Amino acid sequence: MVDLVVKNKIKEVLPKEIRISSDLADALNKKIEIIIKEAAERAKANKRTTILPQDI
């Protein structure tokens, strides 16, 4: 699995009082990988080799 999420950046979007678990980045990586693969399939179904925002 490729690291698509930068662990240090996750905290930047959260309020300071919110903590994150050590396995959150791995869970986000898995979710993002699924989203990208589904977008690729949609692009292929539309006879494109480029994933566009609307494929997500």
FENBELQUI-V304768 format. One line per field, one symbol per residue. ss: DSSP state (h for helix, s for strand, l for the rest). psi: psi as a letter, one per 40 degrees, with the letter a starting at -180 (. if undefined). burial: 1 if it has 16 or more other ideal C-beta (glycine too) atoms within 10 Angstrom, else 0. Layout:
ss=???
psi=???
burial=???
This chain:
ss=llllllhhhhhhhllllllllllhhhhhhhhhhhhhhhhhhhhhhlllllllhhhl
psi=hihehhddddddeiidehiiideddddddddddddddddddddddefiehhidee.
burial=00001000000000000000000010011000000000100010000000100010
